[in-house]
Amino acid sequence: MHRKNILTLLEQYLLKYTNEKNTTEKFIQFVKDNQDCFERKLQRGHLTGSAWVLNNNKTHVLLTHHKKLNKWLQLGGHADGDSNIINVALREVEEESGLTEIELLSKEIFDLDAHVIPARGNEPEHIHYDVRFLFKVTGDEKYIVSHESFDLAWIKLDEVDKISYEESLLRMVKKTNEYL
């Protein structure tokens, strides 16, 4: 079953982050109810994979000023049918930043966030069930800004709140500090 791995990861996350029970159970139910949860064509919503990428010294995070949403966010995007959500997050890092020397710091889910994506063109409003993983650059930290971004930047962890009030970004900063 192509959903078995994500359900296992979500169950593990639920045990670790009991304070996020409502969100995690929402994800679990969504995956159980939707065999095509990894497909963008599922118009009510779909799983996405994201990466919280730290620099070599683990003092900065790489964020993108996303063109479509006009917000500073972590790197990430659509699974497009790939049920290996870690690979999705890794692929998005490479596509959106050009970074290739990165290391997954944990195979466990780092964070979950379900958020509404506004209608745009022929695409109706829908929910991104975003599954996030923690990565670290192991080599060159020079990035390339892709067509999906206005800009990318290495932001000091203790200064993320100066460019964004996004609750999920601030939560990941807190988790990073706890992880380190």
ZIHUTA-V369899 format. One record per backbone hydrogen bond with DSSP energy under -1.0 kcal/mol. NH is the residue of the N-H (numbers start at 1). CO is the residue of the C=O. E is the energy in kcal/mol with one decimal. If there is no record, write none. Layout:
# ZIHUTA-V369899
[[NH/CO/E] [NH/CO/E]]
This chain:
# ZIHUTA-V369899
[[4/1/-1.5] [7/3/-2.3] [8/4/-2.3] [9/5/-2.5] [10/6/-2.5] [11/7/-2.3] [12/8/-2.2] [13/9/-2.2] [14/10/-2.4] [15/11/-1.6] [16/12/-1.7] [17/13/-3.2] [20/17/-2.1] [21/18/-1.2] [24/20/-2.6] [25/21/-2.8] [26/22/-1.7] [27/23/-2.0] [28/24/-2.6] [29/25/-2.5] [30/26/-2.2] [31/27/-2.6] [32/28/-2.5] [33/29/-2.4] [34/30/-1.2] [37/34/-1.6] [39/36/-2.0] [42/39/-1.4] [43/41/-1.2] [45/42/-1.1] [46/127/-1.8] [47/37/-3.2] [48/129/-2.0] [49/77/-2.6] [50/131/-2.6] [51/75/-3.0] [52/133/-2.9] [54/135/-2.5] [55/60/-1.8] [58/55/-1.6] [61/155/-2.6] [62/53/-2.4] [63/153/-2.5] [64/73/-3.1] [65/151/-3.3] [66/64/-1.3] [66/71/-2.6] [67/148/-2.4] [70/66/-1.7] [73/64/-2.7] [77/49/-2.3] [79/47/-1.1] [81/38/-2.8] [82/79/-1.9] [85/83/-1.4] [88/84/-1.6] [89/85/-2.1] [90/86/-2.4] [91/87/-2.9] [92/88/-2.3] [93/89/-1.8] [94/90/-2.1] [95/91/-2.7] [96/92/-2.7] [97/93/-1.9] [98/94/-1.7] [102/100/-1.3] [103/136/-3.0] [105/134/-2.6] [110/132/-3.1] [111/132/-1.3] [113/130/-1.9] [115/128/-1.9] [117/126/-3.7] [120/123/-2.5] [123/120/-2.2] [126/117/-1.9] [127/44/-1.4] [128/115/-2.8] [129/46/-2.4] [130/113/-2.5] [130/128/-1.2] [131/48/-2.8] [132/111/-2.7] [133/50/-2.0] [135/52/-2.5] [136/103/-2.2] [137/54/-2.6] [138/101/-3.2] [139/101/-1.1] [144/97/-3.2] [149/146/-1.5] [150/65/-3.5] [153/63/-2.1] [155/61/-2.9] [157/59/-2.6] [159/156/-2.4] [160/157/-1.0] [162/159/-1.7] [163/160/-1.5] [164/160/-1.4] [170/166/-2.1] [171/167/-2.2] [172/168/-1.9] [173/169/-2.0] [174/170/-2.0] [175/171/-2.4] [176/172/-2.3] [177/173/-2.4] [178/174/-1.9] [179/175/-2.5] [180/176/-2.6]]
